[in-house]
């Protein structure tokens, strides 16, 4: 499979994820054998020190010595995370994100995953109640962000990997924590798989086949959803759910799942998708439900679903703008205010009035162009501003006098004749990106 990868892709540069264990050691030496016959191949290695074992430094030193022996450039990088629950999962995420930062654009990342790893992953997915996507297991090759990752040993069993290591007198490190069956993967590896193999000798290969079938079905489903979702995505990347009650529940849920998959987060569970459908799609028209997903929330406004990053409220923030010739920076990356000739036209402050910015107001107001006072909530609704954005819009005050929601509306004086006499105005621009949820970085889950 390694030779197939080399011939399949034009790129001839490889970065090997080298832990020093038997799997990555076999992979490293197989690549060295191939390089002997193909000198144009470039090989680098990267070792991630998790710093959670007493022998971590010793293992790192072993990897350095092996790579020096075979003249392989090696990157060593230490990571640290709190020793809390789900440590295996959190280490995996941290490890891959770290590797990604060192992976060159023209390199392919190689890992030492084998057939037993695939089987363990499949059983873990069954334990979690995963669907076809989870049961797709480990892919032989796919993308890590916009870079390629391949697993050349995936069709080889652990026994075959061990046999090759012994036949070639390789040296590797043994992490004895891999025998601790308190970890789910180790329990499957040492307790379940031996029994299953003894009963059904072809169990591992059948797991591999099941993963391939699930992967192909998931790929086909995503191709169809990619076309279908175009009819439901709004210009602001929200999901139009206007007609969701008229289509089958299963299709609606898959569209929601696919829409969330575009947001660069770990996919939520089946139960969460079910909650989104039942509690948001099927809720009353005037309801304001929300579902929390990690550090984000799914909200409905009018006839669309919005994916919003949760932020600390700034509703109680109070800012003074003493020097209007300078920019006034707003909290929580909400942009800044600047006085210029292109901004929102409003009456200028009187002499000695304190210009201040707030982010919350309750009550009735009279805005320019209207004859009657209305609750500010109704004004926000009229301007189609969702509830989660209302407390991010800077509200301009002169002393305690409400003047304007900058960029949205201006307050009208109660006495219209008095308002007509106002001659001095100024213009304020609010430079912001609060409606942008896009991310320009890669994160592995």
Secondary structure, DSSP 8 states (H G I E B T S, - for coil): -HHHHHHHSS--EEEEE--SSHHHHHHHHHHHHHHHH-TT-EEEEEEEE---STTHHHHHHHHHHHHHHTT-EEEEEE----S-TTHHHHHHHHHHHHHHHH--TTEEEE----HHHHHHHHHHHHHHT--TTGGG-S-SEEEETTEEEE-TTTTS-HHHHHHHHHHTT------GGGG-TTSHHHHIIIIIHHHHHHH-TTHHHHHHHHHHHHHHHHHHHHHHHHHHGGGTB-TTS-EE-TTGGGS-HHHHHHHHHHHHHTTSS----HHHHHHHIIIIITS-TT---EEEETTEEEEEETTEEEEEE-----TT-EEE---TTS-EE-STT--EEEEEEEEEEEE---TT--EEEES---SEE-BTT-SS-EEHHHHHHHTT--HHHHTTS-EEEETTEEEEETTTEEB--SSHHHHHT---EEEEEEE--TT-----S----
